Amino acid sequence: MYKKRFTGILVRNLILMAIPQIIILAALIFTVMNTRNHKNVSTYEMDDLTQQEAFYIGDMRNVIFMPEKLSYAGFDNVADDEKMGSYYFAYKDGKVYFFILNNESAKKADRGEYSKMKFRIVRDKPTTEHIMNEYIESLGLQGASMDGTGSIYIMDQLKYPEMWIIALKIMHYLLVTALLALLLYLLIACRLPSITRQARSLKKYGKVKAVITSLDRELRKKLLYKNGNIYVTESYLIVEYISKVDVVLLDDVRYISKNIIEGKKKRRFQLTLSNVEKMYFEMFIDDEQTIDDVIYYIRGEE
């Protein structure tokens, strides 16, 4: 027989209540990890603009790339009358590649300052063709064909999902931290069950550790009656559930009553223990004999 029976109840309930939380946290971590590993939120190093199409087709569209030289294309990206960024282009091996830079990066590009930037590769043939046609007209070459000269893809800094990637990263760390904190709490609480929420409800009977020790001793040496989750000892009535443990100090009980509650399908029985000055307790049981047995052992008489 387990020497610390009430302590065992607290530890068992703690573990049973923690299991669903652990499963939920583990499932959320697994989901976030899978999402972070998805190509839509993964970022890849791109070394050369000629890799642009291959990266797009391979669904590796979030890239880090360092442009060498960019020229302003004469167009801005505007939303709700607010300038969000500007179009730039670069030449590479006889082909024109297009970029959309945010306002800060555009200022640096105008000063000739370049560093690694994060882009989303988007396919936008109408926009790139429009820019190319405007460029041709500016050279006075109306009607000239430059098919294949301009890329149909745009390196778009504005569409890079920076906030979504950061949010997933933070969410991942928070969930892992929560799981580790829960496991640490379980480890400590299993060694010191007096810190659990269920144990703290015993403060009304004195120091929690002392009350737990008393309950362990009562269940081990002074148990009068046990039926399922109900225990009656010389000093306590204990009713255990997964989410809580009800403990009633029998010295506080002044009135005991049994009530019959008629339901649509079956009747239930209500046991009420009360003391106007100190306490009120009730529980519902389907079996009348159990109610009678509990009352008998609490009163010590038939």
C-alpha positions as YAML, in Angstrom:
chain: A
units: angstrom
residues:
- id: 1
  name: MET
  ca: [0.00, 0.00, 0.00]
- id: 2
  name: TYR
  ca: [1.28, 3.46, -0.88]
- id: 3
  name: LYS
  ca: [2.43, 5.04, 2.38]
- id: 4
  name: LYS
  ca: [1.36, 8.56, 1.42]
- id: 5
  name: ARG
  ca: [-2.04, 7.92, -0.03]
- id: 6
  name: PHE
  ca: [-3.34, 11.48, -0.06]
- id: 7
  name: THR
  ca: [-0.05, 12.72, -1.49]
- id: 8
  name: GLY
  ca: [-0.45, 10.04, -4.15]
- id: 9
  name: ILE
  ca: [-3.91, 11.36, -5.00]
- id: 10
  name: LEU
  ca: [-2.53, 14.89, -5.42]
- id: 11
  name: VAL
  ca: [0.35, 13.72, -7.62]
- id: 12
  name: ARG
  ca: [-1.88, 11.48, -9.73]
- id: 13
  name: ASN
  ca: [-4.42, 14.26, -10.27]
- id: 14
  name: LEU
  ca: [-1.64, 16.69, -11.14]
- id: 15
  name: ILE
  ca: [-0.29, 14.34, -13.81]
- id: 16
  name: LEU
  ca: [-3.73, 13.53, -15.22]
- id: 17
  name: MET
  ca: [-4.58, 17.22, -15.50]
- id: 18
  name: ALA
  ca: [-1.21, 18.01, -17.09]
- id: 19
  name: ILE
  ca: [-1.37, 15.30, -19.78]
- id: 20
  name: PRO
  ca: [-3.96, 17.12, -21.97]
- id: 21
  name: GLN
  ca: [-1.99, 20.36, -21.63]
- id: 22
  name: ILE
  ca: [1.23, 18.60, -22.64]
- id: 23
  name: ILE
  ca: [-0.50, 17.00, -25.63]
- id: 24
  name: ILE
  ca: [-1.97, 20.34, -26.75]
- id: 25
  name: LEU
  ca: [1.35, 22.17, -26.39]
- id: 26
  name: ALA
  ca: [3.23, 19.40, -28.19]
- id: 27
  name: ALA
  ca: [0.67, 19.43, -31.03]
- id: 28
  name: LEU
  ca: [0.93, 23.22, -31.34]
- id: 29
  name: ILE
  ca: [4.73, 23.05, -31.36]
- id: 30
  name: PHE
  ca: [4.64, 20.36, -34.05]
- id: 31
  name: THR
  ca: [2.21, 22.45, -36.13]
- id: 32
  name: VAL
  ca: [4.30, 25.62, -35.81]
- id: 33
  name: MET
  ca: [7.51, 23.72, -36.64]
- id: 34
  name: ASN
  ca: [5.90, 22.25, -39.76]
- id: 35
  name: THR
  ca: [4.65, 25.69, -40.76]
- id: 36
  name: ARG
  ca: [8.09, 27.23, -40.24]
- id: 37
  name: ASN
  ca: [9.64, 24.52, -42.40]
- id: 38
  name: HIS
  ca: [7.15, 25.13, -45.21]
- id: 39
  name: LYS
  ca: [8.64, 26.77, -48.28]
- id: 40
  name: ASN
  ca: [6.23, 29.70, -48.06]
- id: 41
  name: VAL
  ca: [7.85, 30.87, -44.82]
- id: 42
  name: SER
  ca: [11.38, 29.55, -45.34]
- id: 43
  name: THR
  ca: [14.07, 31.87, -46.65]
- id: 44
  name: TYR
  ca: [16.82, 30.80, -49.06]
- id: 45
  name: GLU
  ca: [20.11, 32.34, -50.12]
- id: 46
  name: MET
  ca: [20.16, 33.35, -53.79]
- id: 47
  name: ASP
  ca: [23.60, 34.13, -55.22]
- id: 48
  name: ASP
  ca: [22.78, 35.17, -58.77]
- id: 49
  name: LEU
  ca: [19.84, 36.82, -60.53]
- id: 50
  name: THR
  ca: [19.90, 34.12, -63.18]
- id: 51
  name: GLN
  ca: [18.62, 31.72, -60.48]
- id: 52
  name: GLN
  ca: [15.44, 33.75, -60.14]
- id: 53
  name: GLU
  ca: [13.20, 31.60, -62.33]
- id: 54
  name: ALA
  ca: [14.51, 28.33, -60.88]
- id: 55
  name: PHE
  ca: [13.82, 29.54, -57.34]
- id: 56
  name: TYR
  ca: [10.31, 30.61, -58.30]
- id: 57
  name: ILE
  ca: [9.49, 27.31, -60.02]
- id: 58
  name: GLY
  ca: [10.98, 25.42, -57.07]
- id: 59
  name: ASP
  ca: [8.62, 27.31, -54.75]
- id: 60
  name: MET
  ca: [11.59, 28.87, -52.94]
- id: 61
  name: ARG
  ca: [10.27, 32.38, -53.26]
- id: 62
  name: ASN
  ca: [11.52, 34.03, -50.09]
- id: 63
  name: VAL
  ca: [15.16, 34.84, -50.71]
- id: 64
  name: ILE
  ca: [18.10, 36.76, -49.37]
- id: 65
  name: PHE
  ca: [20.02, 38.48, -52.13]
- id: 66
  name: MET
  ca: [22.61, 41.24, -52.37]
- id: 67
  name: PRO
  ca: [22.18, 43.44, -55.46]
- id: 68
  name: GLU
  ca: [25.31, 44.84, -57.05]
- id: 69
  name: LYS
  ca: [23.93, 47.90, -58.83]
- id: 70
  name: LEU
  ca: [20.35, 49.11, -59.17]
- id: 71
  name: SER
  ca: [18.83, 51.92, -61.20]
- id: 72
  name: TYR
  ca: [15.56, 53.69, -60.54]
- id: 73
  name: ALA
  ca: [12.92, 52.56, -63.06]
- id: 74
  name: GLY
  ca: [10.83, 55.71, -62.78]
- id: 75
  name: PHE
  ca: [7.86, 54.09, -61.03]
- id: 76
  name: ASP
  ca: [6.74, 53.99, -57.42]
- id: 77
  name: ASN
  ca: [4.60, 51.53, -55.51]
- id: 78
  name: VAL
  ca: [1.70, 53.51, -54.05]
- id: 79
  name: ALA
  ca: [-1.10, 52.31, -51.75]
- id: 80
  name: ASP
  ca: [-3.86, 54.61, -50.45]
- id: 81
  name: ASP
  ca: [-2.00, 57.65, -51.77]
- id: 82
  name: GLU
  ca: [1.07, 56.66, -49.76]
- id: 83
  name: LYS
  ca: [4.38, 55.76, -51.35]
- id: 84
  name: MET
  ca: [5.36, 52.32, -50.09]
- id: 85
  name: GLY
  ca: [8.40, 51.73, -52.28]
- id: 86
  name: SER
  ca: [9.96, 52.17, -55.71]
- id: 87
  name: TYR
  ca: [10.77, 50.06, -58.77]
- id: 88
  name: TYR
  ca: [14.41, 49.48, -59.66]
- id: 89
  name: PHE
  ca: [16.13, 47.40, -62.29]
- id: 90
  name: ALA
  ca: [19.49, 45.76, -62.87]
- id: 91
  name: TYR
  ca: [21.26, 44.36, -65.95]
- id: 92
  name: LYS
  ca: [22.68, 40.87, -65.87]
- id: 93
  name: ASP
  ca: [23.98, 38.97, -68.92]
- id: 94
  name: GLY
  ca: [21.92, 41.08, -71.33]
- id: 95
  name: LYS
  ca: [18.70, 40.75, -69.35]
- id: 96
  name: VAL
  ca: [16.78, 43.26, -67.23]
- id: 97
  name: TYR
  ca: [15.73, 42.21, -63.72]
- id: 98
  name: PHE
  ca: [13.24, 44.18, -61.67]
- id: 99
  name: PHE
  ca: [13.10, 45.02, -57.98]
- id: 100
  name: ILE
  ca: [10.67, 46.73, -55.63]
- id: 101
  name: LEU
  ca: [12.51, 48.32, -52.72]
- id: 102
  name: ASN
  ca: [10.95, 49.83, -49.63]
- id: 103
  name: ASN
  ca: [11.57, 53.51, -49.02]
- id: 104
  name: GLU
  ca: [14.55, 52.98, -46.73]
- id: 105
  name: SER
  ca: [16.30, 50.56, -49.09]
- id: 106
  name: ALA
  ca: [15.52, 52.83, -52.04]
- id: 107
  name: LYS
  ca: [17.37, 55.72, -50.37]
- id: 108
  name: LYS
  ca: [20.39, 53.49, -49.79]
- id: 109
  name: ALA
  ca: [20.30, 52.27, -53.39]
- id: 110
  name: ASP
  ca: [20.24, 55.87, -54.62]
- id: 111
  name: ARG
  ca: [23.40, 56.47, -52.58]
- id: 112
  name: GLY
  ca: [25.00, 53.35, -54.01]
- id: 113
  name: GLU
  ca: [24.87, 51.51, -50.68]
- id: 114
  name: TYR
  ca: [24.00, 47.82, -50.99]
- id: 115
  name: SER
  ca: [23.69, 45.01, -48.50]
- id: 116
  name: LYS
  ca: [21.88, 41.70, -48.29]
- id: 117
  name: MET
  ca: [18.13, 42.21, -48.57]
- id: 118
  name: LYS
  ca: [15.12, 39.96, -48.17]
- id: 119
  name: PHE
  ca: [12.76, 39.63, -51.13]
- id: 120
  name: ARG
  ca: [9.71, 37.72, -52.24]
- id: 121
  name: ILE
  ca: [9.98, 36.58, -55.87]
- id: 122
  name: VAL
  ca: [6.67, 37.33, -57.60]
- id: 123
  name: ARG
  ca: [5.63, 36.67, -61.19]
- id: 124
  name: ASP
  ca: [4.16, 39.84, -62.69]
- id: 125
  name: LYS
  ca: [4.47, 39.86, -66.48]
- id: 126
  name: PRO
  ca: [2.06, 42.81, -67.11]
- id: 127
  name: THR
  ca: [4.02, 45.11, -64.80]
- id: 128
  name: THR
  ca: [7.44, 44.15, -66.15]
- id: 129
  name: GLU
  ca: [6.23, 44.50, -69.75]
- id: 130
  name: HIS
  ca: [4.77, 47.93, -68.97]
- id: 131
  name: ILE
  ca: [8.05, 49.11, -67.48]
- id: 132
  name: MET
  ca: [9.98, 47.74, -70.47]
- id: 133
  name: ASN
  ca: [7.63, 49.48, -72.93]
- id: 134
  name: GLU
  ca: [8.01, 52.77, -71.08]
- id: 135
  name: TYR
  ca: [11.77, 52.31, -71.20]
- id: 136
  name: ILE
  ca: [11.68, 51.67, -74.95]
- id: 137
  name: GLU
  ca: [9.58, 54.79, -75.54]
- id: 138
  name: SER
  ca: [11.97, 56.88, -73.44]
- id: 139
  name: LEU
  ca: [14.72, 55.85, -75.85]
- id: 140
  name: GLY
  ca: [12.58, 56.82, -78.85]
- id: 141
  name: LEU
  ca: [12.37, 53.22, -80.05]
- id: 142
  name: GLN
  ca: [8.59, 52.91, -80.30]
- id: 143
  name: GLY
  ca: [7.60, 49.68, -81.99]
- id: 144
  name: ALA
  ca: [10.90, 47.97, -81.27]
- id: 145
  name: SER
  ca: [10.68, 44.48, -79.82]
- id: 146
  name: MET
  ca: [12.58, 43.50, -76.71]
- id: 147
  name: ASP
  ca: [10.87, 40.17, -76.08]
- id: 148
  name: GLY
  ca: [12.84, 38.05, -73.66]
- id: 149
  name: THR
  ca: [15.02, 40.96, -72.61]
- id: 150
  name: GLY
  ca: [13.11, 41.70, -69.42]
- id: 151
  name: SER
  ca: [12.45, 39.19, -66.66]
- id: 152
  name: ILE
  ca: [8.81, 38.47, -65.90]
- id: 153
  name: TYR
  ca: [9.68, 38.13, -62.20]
- id: 154
  name: ILE
  ca: [10.06, 40.90, -59.64]
- id: 155
  name: MET
  ca: [12.20, 40.81, -56.52]
- id: 156
  name: ASP
  ca: [9.64, 42.39, -54.20]
- id: 157
  name: GLN
  ca: [10.90, 43.57, -50.83]
- id: 158
  name: LEU
  ca: [7.43, 44.73, -49.77]
- id: 159
  name: LYS
  ca: [5.88, 41.27, -50.12]
- id: 160
  name: TYR
  ca: [8.52, 39.46, -48.11]
- id: 161
  name: PRO
  ca: [6.51, 37.96, -45.17]
- id: 162
  name: GLU
  ca: [8.79, 39.38, -42.49]
- id: 163
  name: MET
  ca: [6.14, 39.81, -39.78]
- id: 164
  name: TRP
  ca: [4.63, 36.37, -40.37]
- id: 165
  name: ILE
  ca: [8.04, 34.69, -40.15]
- id: 166
  name: ILE
  ca: [8.90, 36.60, -36.96]
- id: 167
  name: ALA
  ca: [5.48, 35.81, -35.45]
- id: 168
  name: LEU
  ca: [5.96, 32.09, -36.12]
- id: 169
  name: LYS
  ca: [9.44, 32.20, -34.59]
- id: 170
  name: ILE
  ca: [8.19, 33.96, -31.46]
- id: 171
  name: MET
  ca: [5.22, 31.59, -31.22]
- id: 172
  name: HIS
  ca: [7.56, 28.61, -31.50]
- id: 173
  name: TYR
  ca: [9.82, 29.88, -28.70]
- id: 174
  name: LEU
  ca: [6.86, 30.77, -26.47]
- id: 175
  name: LEU
  ca: [5.27, 27.34, -26.89]
- id: 176
  name: VAL
  ca: [8.55, 25.54, -26.20]
- id: 177
  name: THR
  ca: [9.09, 27.74, -23.14]
- id: 178
  name: ALA
  ca: [5.56, 27.01, -21.93]
- id: 179
  name: LEU
  ca: [6.07, 23.27, -22.35]
- id: 180
  name: LEU
  ca: [9.41, 23.33, -20.52]
- id: 181
  name: ALA
  ca: [7.89, 25.44, -17.73]
- id: 182
  name: LEU
  ca: [5.01, 22.98, -17.40]
- id: 183
  name: LEU
  ca: [7.37, 20.00, -17.24]
- id: 184
  name: LEU
  ca: [9.54, 21.79, -14.67]
- id: 185
  name: TYR
  ca: [6.46, 22.60, -12.59]
- id: 186
  name: LEU
  ca: [5.38, 18.96, -12.78]
- id: 187
  name: LEU
  ca: [8.80, 17.80, -11.63]
- id: 188
  name: ILE
  ca: [8.82, 20.19, -8.68]
- id: 189
  name: ALA
  ca: [5.17, 19.64, -7.78]
- id: 190
  name: CYS
  ca: [5.59, 15.86, -7.75]
- id: 191
  name: ARG
  ca: [8.31, 16.33, -5.14]
- id: 192
  name: LEU
  ca: [6.46, 19.13, -3.32]
- id: 193
  name: PRO
  ca: [2.72, 18.51, -3.86]
- id: 194
  name: SER
  ca: [1.89, 21.13, -1.24]
- id: 195
  name: ILE
  ca: [2.48, 23.84, -3.89]
- id: 196
  name: THR
  ca: [-0.31, 22.58, -6.17]
- id: 197
  name: ARG
  ca: [-3.60, 24.41, -6.50]
- id: 198
  name: GLN
  ca: [-5.52, 21.44, -5.09]
- id: 199
  name: ALA
  ca: [-3.27, 21.33, -2.02]
- id: 200
  name: ARG
  ca: [-3.52, 25.07, -1.41]
- id: 201
  name: SER
  ca: [-7.27, 24.69, -0.91]
- id: 202
  name: LEU
  ca: [-6.42, 22.94, 2.38]
- id: 203
  name: LYS
  ca: [-5.10, 26.15, 3.97]
- id: 204
  name: LYS
  ca: [-8.42, 26.60, 5.75]
- id: 205
  name: TYR
  ca: [-7.48, 23.62, 7.96]
- id: 206
  name: GLY
  ca: [-3.99, 24.85, 8.86]
- id: 207
  name: LYS
  ca: [-0.54, 24.68, 7.33]
- id: 208
  name: VAL
  ca: [-0.81, 22.81, 4.05]
- id: 209
  name: LYS
  ca: [2.12, 20.46, 4.65]
- id: 210
  name: ALA
  ca: [0.81, 19.54, 8.09]
- id: 211
  name: VAL
  ca: [-2.70, 18.93, 6.75]
- id: 212
  name: ILE
  ca: [-1.35, 16.70, 3.95]
- id: 213
  name: THR
  ca: [0.67, 14.73, 6.49]
- id: 214
  name: SER
  ca: [-2.47, 14.34, 8.61]
- id: 215
  name: LEU
  ca: [-4.50, 13.16, 5.62]
- id: 216
  name: ASP
  ca: [-1.80, 10.66, 4.64]
- id: 217
  name: ARG
  ca: [-1.85, 9.26, 8.17]
- id: 218
  name: GLU
  ca: [-5.65, 9.14, 8.28]
- id: 219
  name: LEU
  ca: [-5.90, 7.26, 4.99]
- id: 220
  name: ARG
  ca: [-3.17, 4.87, 6.04]
- id: 221
  name: LYS
  ca: [-4.21, 4.12, 9.61]
- id: 222
  name: LYS
  ca: [-7.70, 5.48, 10.27]
- id: 223
  name: LEU
  ca: [-9.66, 4.69, 7.12]
- id: 224
  name: LEU
  ca: [-13.21, 3.68, 8.02]
- id: 225
  name: TYR
  ca: [-14.87, 3.46, 4.62]
- id: 226
  name: LYS
  ca: [-13.91, 3.55, 0.95]
- id: 227
  name: ASN
  ca: [-16.13, 3.30, -2.09]
- id: 228
  name: GLY
  ca: [-14.72, 4.38, -5.45]
- id: 229
  name: ASN
  ca: [-13.56, 7.96, -5.07]
- id: 230
  name: ILE
  ca: [-15.07, 8.42, -1.59]
- id: 231
  name: TYR
  ca: [-13.09, 7.98, 1.62]
- id: 232
  name: VAL
  ca: [-14.25, 8.40, 5.21]
- id: 233
  name: THR
  ca: [-11.63, 8.45, 7.96]
- id: 234
  name: GLU
  ca: [-11.95, 9.24, 11.64]
- id: 235
  name: SER
  ca: [-11.44, 12.95, 10.96]
- id: 236
  name: TYR
  ca: [-12.15, 13.59, 7.28]
- id: 237
  name: LEU
  ca: [-14.47, 12.98, 4.36]
- id: 238
  name: ILE
  ca: [-12.40, 12.91, 1.17]
- id: 239
  name: VAL
  ca: [-13.91, 12.87, -2.31]
- id: 240
  name: GLU
  ca: [-11.41, 12.75, -5.14]
- id: 241
  name: TYR
  ca: [-11.94, 13.91, -8.71]
- id: 242
  name: ILE
  ca: [-9.42, 14.50, -11.48]
- id: 243
  name: SER
  ca: [-9.82, 18.25, -11.35]
- id: 244
  name: LYS
  ca: [-10.05, 18.60, -7.58]
- id: 245
  name: VAL
  ca: [-10.10, 16.88, -4.21]
- id: 246
  name: ASP
  ca: [-12.83, 17.80, -1.75]
- id: 247
  name: VAL
  ca: [-11.79, 17.48, 1.89]
- id: 248
  name: VAL
  ca: [-14.22, 18.02, 4.76]
- id: 249
  name: LEU
  ca: [-13.05, 18.13, 8.37]
- id: 250
  name: LEU
  ca: [-15.74, 16.17, 10.17]
- id: 251
  name: ASP
  ca: [-15.37, 18.19, 13.37]
- id: 252
  name: ASP
  ca: [-16.75, 21.17, 11.42]
- id: 253
  name: VAL
  ca: [-19.93, 19.33, 10.38]
- id: 254
  name: ARG
  ca: [-23.07, 20.17, 12.35]
- id: 255
  name: TYR
  ca: [-25.85, 19.15, 9.98]
- id: 256
  name: ILE
  ca: [-26.16, 16.18, 7.63]
- id: 257
  name: SER
  ca: [-28.98, 15.70, 5.18]
- id: 258
  name: LYS
  ca: [-29.87, 13.33, 2.36]
- id: 259
  name: ASN
  ca: [-32.11, 14.51, -0.44]
- id: 260
  name: ILE
  ca: [-33.66, 12.66, -3.36]
- id: 261
  name: ILE
  ca: [-33.60, 14.44, -6.71]
- id: 262
  name: GLU
  ca: [-35.97, 13.04, -9.28]
- id: 263
  name: GLY
  ca: [-34.63, 13.26, -12.82]
- id: 264
  name: LYS
  ca: [-36.27, 12.55, -16.17]
- id: 265
  name: LYS
  ca: [-34.55, 9.18, -16.50]
- id: 266
  name: LYS
  ca: [-33.30, 8.35, -13.02]
- id: 267
  name: ARG
  ca: [-33.15, 9.63, -9.51]
- id: 268
  name: ARG
  ca: [-30.03, 10.95, -7.84]
- id: 269
  name: PHE
  ca: [-29.16, 11.41, -4.21]
- id: 270
  name: GLN
  ca: [-27.68, 14.51, -2.66]
- id: 271
  name: LEU
  ca: [-25.57, 14.50, 0.48]
- id: 272
  name: THR
  ca: [-25.27, 17.83, 2.25]
- id: 273
  name: LEU
  ca: [-22.89, 18.60, 5.10]
- id: 274
  name: SER
  ca: [-23.09, 22.04, 6.62]
- id: 275
  name: ASN
  ca: [-22.24, 24.36, 9.44]
- id: 276
  name: VAL
  ca: [-23.68, 27.85, 9.25]
- id: 277
  name: GLU
  ca: [-20.55, 29.38, 10.70]
- id: 278
  name: LYS
  ca: [-17.84, 27.39, 8.92]
- id: 279
  name: MET
  ca: [-18.72, 25.33, 5.89]
- id: 280
  name: TYR
  ca: [-21.14, 23.93, 3.34]
- id: 281
  name: PHE
  ca: [-20.52, 20.83, 1.24]
- id: 282
  name: GLU
  ca: [-22.67, 18.83, -1.14]
- id: 283
  name: MET
  ca: [-22.18, 15.95, -3.50]
- id: 284
  name: PHE
  ca: [-24.41, 13.92, -5.79]
- id: 285
  name: ILE
  ca: [-24.38, 10.13, -6.03]
- id: 286
  name: ASP
  ca: [-26.52, 7.74, -8.06]
- id: 287
  name: ASP
  ca: [-26.40, 5.00, -5.41]
- id: 288
  name: GLU
  ca: [-28.51, 5.51, -2.28]
- id: 289
  name: GLN
  ca: [-26.63, 2.83, -0.37]
- id: 290
  name: THR
  ca: [-23.38, 4.74, -0.77]
- id: 291
  name: ILE
  ca: [-25.01, 7.87, 0.67]
- id: 292
  name: ASP
  ca: [-26.31, 5.86, 3.62]
- id: 293
  name: ASP
  ca: [-22.91, 4.27, 4.22]
- id: 294
  name: VAL
  ca: [-21.15, 7.65, 4.17]
- id: 295
  name: ILE
  ca: [-23.67, 9.11, 6.61]
- id: 296
  name: TYR
  ca: [-23.30, 6.07, 8.87]
- id: 297
  name: TYR
  ca: [-19.52, 6.36, 9.10]
- id: 298
  name: ILE
  ca: [-19.60, 10.13, 9.52]
- id: 299
  name: ARG
  ca: [-22.09, 9.87, 12.38]
- id: 300
  name: GLY
  ca: [-20.60, 6.73, 13.80]
- id: 301
  name: GLU
  ca: [-24.05, 5.31, 14.25]
- id: 302
  name: GLU
  ca: [-26.96, 4.04, 12.22]
...
